């Protein structure tokens, strides 16, 4: 329901978080506003049988890969997934307690100061529609904003743009167009 996919033949423009300037000192107002707007509290998630995690410890990469494939991502090499996660600034994943498997995931990379890009937002299809994607995104956004990062982008397929707009993302803010370098594989004729 909320997947972001890798590069396509037609790169899509990134969505950027719309922020208001000037920012309050230390982003205190923004952080408080987002914290109070969590659609599902940590306690509610736990009472529904879910655990939130912010580290890759205990994250079974084979199970995460199965979620990626279930939402339409290509199967990924687990060693490359581990390397990508080790180079990720912020991540959040939701574990279903009964199975101890990941059912929702998102991560962000960036310079840790000015810019971040959100990647790999996924929710296992069996758990879509109950607010897990929004819960993951709200918390990831809060973490980035608390660090003072205000230029936050993500890539999205057109069919899920409506999910990101209520979270504050807009396409082509101020006429900004994203570009993606893509090496096309040579096709045999």
N, C-alpha and C positions, 0 to 999 in steps of 0.2 A: 504494500500500500504506500510506503514511504521510501522506496529505494532510490538511491542515487547510483547511477551507473557510470562505468568508465567512459573513456572517449568514444564518441560515435563518429560516423562519417561526417556529420554536420555538427561541429562544436556548438554548444548552447551557451548563451551569455550567462555569466555568473549573476547570482542574486546577491545583493548587498544588504546588510542590516542598515536601516534608516535610523540615524542617531540625530539628536538635536544638540545644537551648539549654543552657548558654551556648555560644557559638561560641569555638573556640580563637583565640588571638591571630593577627590577620592572615589568618585562614582557612587557615593553613599546613597543618594536618592534613587538612582537607577537600580542598584543592587536590592534595596529594600522593596522597590516596586515590583521587581521580578520575583523576589522571594515570596511576597504576598500573593502573587498571581500564579503560583504553581497550581496547575489544574488538578493534580493528585499529590497529596502530601506524602512524605517519606513513610509516615505511619500507615497511611491508607495502602500504599504499595505493599508494605510488609504484611499488613493484615489480609491482603489478597493473595499472599503467597509468593511475593517477589523480594529479592535482595538487590540493592544498588551497589555497584562497584565502580571505582575510579582508577584501578590499577590492573595491569595485565596478569598479575598473580591470580591463580585459580581459573583463568579464562582458557577453556579448552579450545584450541584453534581449529581442530577438526570440526567441532560442533558449530563454531562461528562460521566456518567455511560452508557448512550445510545451510545456515541461515542465508548467507550470501547467495548461494545457488538457488535456494527456494524463492528469492525475490527477483531472480533474473541476472544476477552478476555471474561472470564466468568463474569457474572453479579456480582458486588461487593456490599457489605453492605455499604450504604452511610455514616454511622457513622465511619466505618473503613477507608473509603476513607478520611474523614475529619481528622481523627487521623494521617493517613499516611502523609497527606499534611501538617499538623501542625508540623510534624517531618522531613520535607523536607527542605534542605538548600537553594535550588534554584529551581524555577519553572517558566515556561513561558507558557501562553496560548493565543490563538487567538480567538477573538469573531467576529462572523459575525454580523455587525451592524443591518441588516434588521431583523434578528430573535433574536438578543441579546443572542445567544447560542454559546457555545464553539465549534470550528470546528478543532482545532489543539492544542496539549498539549505535554509537556515533563517536566520532573522533575529530580533533582539530589539530592542524599544524600551523606553524607561522613563526614570526620572529620573537614572539613573547612580549612585544612592546606595542607595536602599532597595528599589525596585520595578522589575521588568521583566516584559514579556509577550513570549512567543515566538510568532512568526507564520510562516506560509508554509513549513512543513516539508514538503518534497516530494522525492520520488525518482522519476526517470524510470522508468516501468513496465518498460522493458527492462533496468533495472539493480536492480530491487527484489529483496530476498531475499538479498543478498550482504553486508549489513552497512553500507551507506553511510548510511542514515538514522540508525542508532545512532551511527556515527562522527561525523556532523555534530552530533547532539544532545549527545553526550558532550563534544565540544570547545566547543560554545557554552555549555553549562552550566559547564564549567571556567572559561571566560572571565568569566562573570557572577559566579561565586562568588569568583574571585580579586579582583574589584572590591569584594567585600564585600556584594554584593546577595544577600539571602536570601529575599525574597518574590518568587518567580518563578512566573508563571502562564502558562497557554496554553489555547486553546480546541481541542477535539477532537471529532470525530464519534465516536459510541459504538462503531462497529466497529473503531476503532484505539486505544481506551483501553488495551488490553493491551500495546501497544507502549510506552506512556509509564510505566506502573506500575513496571517493573523499573528505570527511570531515577530513581525516587524521587518521582514525581508521585502525588498522591492526590486523589480527588474530594471536594469539600466538607469540607476539613479543619476540625475543631473546629466543625462546623455552619455554616461560612461559605457563603453562597449568592451567586453572582455574578448580576449583572443587566446587561442590555445594552439601550441605547436603540436602537430601530429605527423608522425612518420607513417606513411602508408606502406603496408607490406606489398612487395612486388607480386603481382598475380601472374601465374603461368597462363599463357595463351595457347 
